[in-house]
Amino acid sequence: MLTRLLNGRRPTWPDLLLSLAVTVAGLVESYGRQGAGYGQIENPMTMAAGAIVSGVLLLFRRAFPMTALLMLTVLGFAMQRTTNPEYYAAWHFYSTLILLHSVASAAELRSRRGIAGLFCLLIAYGHLQTLRLVDIPEVLISAIFVGVAYTSGILLRRQMDRTARLAQHTTRLEMEREERARWAVAEERARIARELHDIVSHNVSLMTLHVGGVRRMLGDDRERERERTLLLGVEQAGREAVAELTLMLGMLRSLGDGDVPAPQPGLDRLDELIAQVREAGPRIEPRIIGTPTPLSSGLDLSAYRLIQEALTNVLKHARASNVDITIAYGPAELSILVINDGADPAVGDTARRPPEGGHGLIGMRERIEMHGGELSVGPIPGGHYRVFARFPLGDPVGVG
């Protein structure tokens, strides 16, 4: 219960020191001036008990400053009735000044708590004027001390608010600086990835194409079978290296240190793609010929992107109602055929149009040629449109 009331404003070490100082000073004053007569304390035990209560009230000056000040004022009235009415304890005056400072620093003066604190100040100051033997100099002196204590609390409050605002501003600037640094790192990583991809992938692709050219120049001479086999292995290794390089450099392009690039799609996710396109209207009939065999990640991705681009063009440019997709696996090659019945003569050859967003058929042609394959697109008799791609794996296989 008390913990909830304190609400994180528990007594601190300065509060403990102030409480101890006032309590000890009150005890010294109570028993040091024990006696009868003017300026003496006739009942030191009562005065000492009041000093102890005053010290306890100071422990809660942060949590309940106005309550503590009002209770201290009531305690002052009680001391006047039970001890020498002509004697005013110094510890009570010290405690009043400390609590006035706490009340002023607890809330802004223009708030409700600030106005309530100002009324508490007037009550405490009014109590000082009820003491006996109070003359004009005493009124002015007490007004000066009370005013200084209250004003110092207001200034402390404003300084605390200014410090909090500066801390928030500094934190915000630090967060923005870290965010800019992260973006700078991400941009640098993306730039490095682009440069590496442009340089390394281009050179490896060029070497792969040259090796493929040399292999074809060897012809079908059986005496060169071993050389053709070795060159074919170099080709395949080069294509796989380019594909893996593209995937690895994609990690450099990912934004943020904790981001993980999403896995690249392949033909195993073709059903998801077809389901999405079917929602737009056309009827799609997929067909698989042969036994699906494991493909390299780069070739698998290229085959998926080809079908994705063909279906995208169906939605964008053709008024097709039926789309046939045929995927043929063979020991020599992977063949993909996409035919739709919505060819529009006004559209023309899609492959000759500029690629849209970097994923057009021209980009697909380059991707397929990187694997040593070929792409053919265009209208066919019957008002249909045909996209055909062949990826070499070995001996050719036909798809109709």
C-alpha positions in Angstrom: 0.0 0.0 0.0 2.7 2.5 1.0 4.8 1.5 -2.0 1.9 2.3 -4.3 1.4 5.7 -2.6 5.1 6.6 -2.9 4.9 5.8 -6.6 8.6 5.6 -7.1 9.3 8.7 -4.9 11.0 6.9 -2.1 13.2 8.8 0.3 16.7 9.4 -1.0 20.0 9.8 0.8 19.7 13.6 0.8 16.2 13.2 2.4 17.7 10.9 5.1 20.4 13.4 5.8 18.0 16.3 6.1 15.7 14.3 8.4 18.6 13.2 10.5 20.0 16.8 10.7 16.7 18.3 11.8 16.0 15.5 14.3 19.4 15.8 15.9 19.3 19.6 16.0 15.8 19.4 17.5 17.0 17.0 20.2 20.0 19.2 21.0 17.7 22.3 21.1 15.1 20.6 23.3 17.4 19.3 26.0 20.1 22.0 25.7 17.6 24.8 26.5 15.7 22.9 29.1 14.6 25.1 32.0 12.0 27.7 33.2 11.8 31.3 32.0 12.1 33.3 28.9 13.9 31.5 26.1 13.8 28.2 27.9 11.9 24.9 27.2 9.8 23.8 30.1 8.8 20.4 28.6 11.8 19.1 26.6 10.3 15.6 26.0 7.3 17.1 24.1 9.6 19.3 22.1 12.0 16.4 21.3 9.0 14.3 20.2 7.9 17.1 17.9 11.4 17.3 16.5 11.4 13.5 15.8 7.9 13.8 14.0 9.3 16.7 12.0 12.2 14.6 10.9 9.9 11.8 9.8 7.8 14.3 7.8 10.9 15.3 5.9 11.4 11.7 4.7 8.2 12.1 2.7 8.7 15.6 1.3 9.1 14.3 -2.3 6.0 12.0 -2.2 3.6 14.2 -0.2 5.1 17.7 0.1 1.8 19.6 0.7 0.5 17.0 3.2 3.8 17.1 5.1 3.7 20.9 5.2 0.2 21.0 6.5 1.0 18.4 9.1 4.0 20.3 10.2 1.9 23.5 10.6 -0.5 21.6 12.7 2.4 20.2 14.7 3.6 23.8 15.3 0.2 24.8 16.7 0.3 21.7 19.0 3.8 22.7 20.3 2.5 26.2 21.2 -0.3 24.7 23.3 1.8 22.1 25.1 5.1 23.9 25.7 6.3 27.5 26.4 4.0 29.6 24.1 6.7 32.3 23.9 9.3 29.9 22.5 9.4 29.0 18.8 11.5 26.0 18.0 14.2 26.5 15.4 13.8 23.0 14.0 10.2 23.8 13.1 11.3 26.8 11.1 14.0 24.8 9.3 11.5 22.1 8.4 9.0 24.7 7.2 11.6 26.2 4.8 12.6 22.8 3.5 9.0 21.7 2.9 8.1 25.0 1.2 11.0 24.4 -1.2 9.7 20.9 -1.9 6.1 22.1 -2.4 7.3 24.7 -5.0 9.4 22.2 -6.9 6.7 19.5 -6.9 4.5 21.2 -9.6 4.3 24.1 -11.9 2.8 27.2 -10.3 0.1 27.5 -13.1 -1.2 24.0 -12.4 -3.8 23.0 -9.9 -1.1 21.4 -7.7 0.9 24.6 -8.0 -2.0 26.8 -6.9 -2.7 24.3 -4.0 0.9 24.6 -3.0 0.7 28.4 -2.9 -2.3 28.1 -0.5 -0.2 25.8 1.7 2.5 28.5 1.7 0.1 31.1 2.9 -1.2 28.8 5.7 2.4 28.1 6.8 3.3 31.8 6.7 0.1 32.7 8.5 1.1 30.3 11.3 4.4 32.1 11.7 2.5 35.4 12.3 0.4 33.9 15.1 3.5 33.5 17.3 3.9 35.9 20.2 6.3 38.8 20.2 6.1 39.0 16.4 7.0 42.6 15.3 7.5 44.2 11.9 11.1 43.1 11.4 10.2 39.5 12.3 7.4 39.6 9.7 9.8 40.9 7.0 12.5 38.4 8.0 10.1 35.5 7.9 8.7 36.7 4.6 12.2 36.9 3.1 13.1 33.4 4.2 9.8 31.9 3.1 10.0 33.7 -0.3 13.5 32.5 -1.0 12.6 28.9 -0.1 9.5 29.0 -2.3 11.3 30.8 -5.2 14.3 28.4 -5.1 11.8 25.5 -5.4 10.2 27.1 -8.5 13.6 27.7 -10.1 14.6 24.1 -9.3 11.4 22.8 -10.9 12.1 24.8 -14.1 15.7 23.6 -14.2 14.5 20.0 -13.8 12.0 20.5 -16.7 14.7 22.1 -18.8 17.1 19.2 -18.1 14.4 16.6 -18.9 13.7 18.3 -22.2 17.3 18.5 -23.1 17.7 14.8 -22.2 14.8 13.9 -24.4 16.2 16.0 -27.2 19.6 14.4 -26.8 18.1 10.9 -26.8 16.1 11.8 -29.9 19.2 13.1 -31.7 21.2 10.0 -30.6 18.5 7.8 -32.1 18.4 9.8 -35.3 22.2 9.6 -35.5 22.2 5.9 -35.0 19.4 5.6 -37.6 21.4 7.6 -40.1 24.5 5.5 -39.4 22.5 2.3 -40.0 21.1 3.7 -43.3 24.6 4.8 -44.3 25.9 1.3 -43.6 23.0 -0.2 -45.5 23.6 2.1 -48.5 27.3 1.3 -48.5 26.5 -2.4 -48.3 24.1 -2.1 -51.2 26.6 -0.2 -53.3 29.3 -2.8 -52.6 26.8 -5.5 -53.5 25.9 -3.8 -56.8 29.6 -3.3 -57.7 30.5 -6.9 -56.8 27.5 -8.2 -58.8 28.3 -6.1 -61.8 32.0 -7.0 -61.8 32.2 -10.5 -60.6 28.9 -11.8 -62.1 29.6 -10.2 -65.5 33.1 -11.7 -65.7 32.0 -15.2 -64.5 29.1 -15.1 -66.9 31.4 -14.1 -69.7 33.8 -16.9 -68.9 31.0 -19.4 -68.7 29.7 -18.3 -72.1 33.2 -18.6 -73.6 33.6 -22.0 -72.2 30.2 -23.0 -73.7 31.3 -21.6 -77.0 34.5 -23.6 -77.0 32.5 -26.7 -76.0 30.2 -26.3 -79.0 33.2 -25.7 -81.3 34.4 -29.1 -80.5 31.4 -30.6 -82.3 30.3 -34.2 -81.9 33.8 -35.8 -82.3 33.9 -38.7 -79.9 37.6 -38.3 -79.4 36.8 -34.9 -77.8 34.1 -36.4 -75.5 36.4 -36.0 -72.4 37.1 -32.4 -73.2 33.4 -31.6 -73.8 32.6 -33.2 -70.5 35.2 -31.2 -68.6 34.0 -28.0 -70.3 30.4 -28.8 -69.5 31.4 -29.2 -65.9 33.1 -25.8 -66.0 29.9 -24.3 -67.5 27.6 -25.7 -64.9 30.0 -24.6 -62.1 30.1 -21.1 -63.5 26.3 -20.9 -63.7 25.9 -22.2 -60.1 28.6 -19.7 -59.0 26.7 -16.8 -60.5 23.5 -18.0 -59.0 25.0 -18.4 -55.5 26.8 -15.1 -55.8 23.5 -13.4 -56.5 21.9 -15.0 -53.5 24.9 -14.1 -51.2 25.1 -10.5 -52.4 21.4 -10.2 -51.7 22.3 -10.5 -48.0 24.5 -7.4 -48.4 21.6 -5.5 -49.9 19.3 -6.3 -47.0 18.6 -3.3 -44.8 19.7 -3.5 -41.2 22.0 -5.8 -39.4 19.3 -8.1 -38.2 17.4 -8.5 -41.5 17.5 -11.8 -43.1 16.6 -11.9 -46.9 13.6 -14.0 -47.7 14.2 -17.3 -49.4 14.2 -17.1 -53.2 11.1 -18.8 -54.8 11.4 -21.8 -57.1 9.1 -24.1 -59.1 8.0 -25.7 -55.8 6.0 -22.5 -55.1 4.4 -22.4 -58.5 1.0 -23.4 -57.0 1.0 -20.3 -54.9 1.7 -18.1 -57.9 -1.0 -19.8 -60.0 -3.6 -19.4 -57.2 -2.9 -15.7 -56.9 -3.3 -15.2 -60.7 -6.5 -17.3 -60.8 -8.1 -14.8 -58.4 -7.8 -12.2 -61.2 -10.0 -14.2 -63.6 -8.1 -16.4 -66.1 -8.3 -20.2 -65.9 -4.8 -21.7 -65.6 -4.0 -25.3 -66.4 -0.5 -26.4 -65.3 1.0 -29.6 -66.7 4.2 -31.4 -65.8 5.9 -33.8 -68.2 8.6 -36.1 -66.9 9.9 -36.6 -63.4 10.8 -33.4 -61.6 14.5 -33.3 -60.8 16.4 -31.1 -58.4 17.6 -27.9 -60.0 20.3 -25.5 -59.0 19.0 -22.5 -57.0 19.8 -20.1 -59.8 18.1 -22.1 -62.5 15.1 -22.9 -60.3 14.7 -19.1 -59.6 15.0 -18.3 -63.3 12.3 -20.8 -64.3 10.0 -19.4 -61.6 10.6 -15.8 -62.7 9.9 -16.7 -66.3 6.5 -18.1 -65.5 5.8 -15.2 -63.1 6.6 -12.7 -65.8 4.5 -14.5 -68.4 1.5 -14.6 -66.1 2.0 -10.9 -65.2 2.0 -9.9 -68.9 -1.2 -12.0 -69.3 -2.9 -9.8 -66.6 -1.4 -6.5 -67.9 -1.6 -6.8 -71.7 -3.8 -9.7 -72.8 -7.5 -10.3 -72.4 -6.9 -14.0 -71.8 -9.4 -16.4 -70.3 -7.2 -19.5 -70.5 -3.6 -20.0 -69.9 -1.7 -23.3 -70.4 1.6 -23.9 -68.6 3.7 -26.9 -69.5 6.9 -27.8 -67.7 8.9 -30.7 -69.2 11.8 -32.3 -67.3 14.2 -34.4 -69.3 17.8 -35.6 -68.9 19.0 -33.0 -71.4 17.0 -29.8 -70.6 14.1 -28.2 -68.8 11.5 -26.7 -71.1 8.8 -24.3 -70.1 5.8 -23.4 -72.4 3.2 -20.8 -71.5 0.3 -20.2 -74.0 -2.6 -17.8 -73.5 -5.6 -17.2 -75.7 -5.6 -13.4 -75.3 -3.0 -12.2 -77.8 -3.6 -8.6 -78.8 -2.1 -7.5 -82.1 -1.9 -4.0 -80.9 0.4 -5.1 -78.1 3.1 -6.6 -80.3 6.0 -8.7 -79.3 6.3 -8.4 -75.5 9.9 -9.4 -75.6 10.7 -6.2 -77.6 9.0 -3.9 -75.1 11.2 -2.3 -72.4 11.3 -4.3 -69.2 9.1 -3.0 -66.5 10.7 -2.6 -63.1 13.7 -4.7 -64.1 11.5 -7.9 -64.4 10.5 -7.7 -68.1 11.0 -10.4 -70.6 14.2 -8.8 -71.8 15.6 -9.3 -68.3 14.3 -12.9 -68.4 16.1 -13.4 -71.7 19.4 -12.3 -70.2 18.8 -14.5 -67.2 18.0 -17.6 -69.4 21.0 -17.0 -71.6 23.2 -16.8 -68.5 22.2 -20.5 -68.0 23.0 -21.3 -71.6 19.3 -21.4 -72.6 17.1 -19.7 -75.1 13.8 -17.8 -75.0 11.2 -17.4 -77.7 8.0 -15.3 -77.4 5.4 -14.1 -79.8 1.9 -14.6 -81.2 1.0 -18.0 -82.8 -1.8 -19.0 -85.2 -5.2 -19.1 -83.6 -4.9 -15.8 -81.8 -2.8 -17.2 -79.0 0.4 -15.9 -77.5 3.4 -18.2 -76.7 6.3 -18.0 -74.3 8.8 -20.8 -74.6 12.1 -21.3 -72.8 14.7 -24.0 -72.9 17.3 -24.5 -70.1 20.0 -27.0 -71.1 20.6 -29.9 -68.7 21.8 -32.5 -71.3 20.2 -33.8 -74.5 17.2 -31.9 -75.9 13.6 -32.9 -75.2 10.6 -31.7 -77.1 7.5 -30.0 -75.7 5.2 -29.7 -78.7 
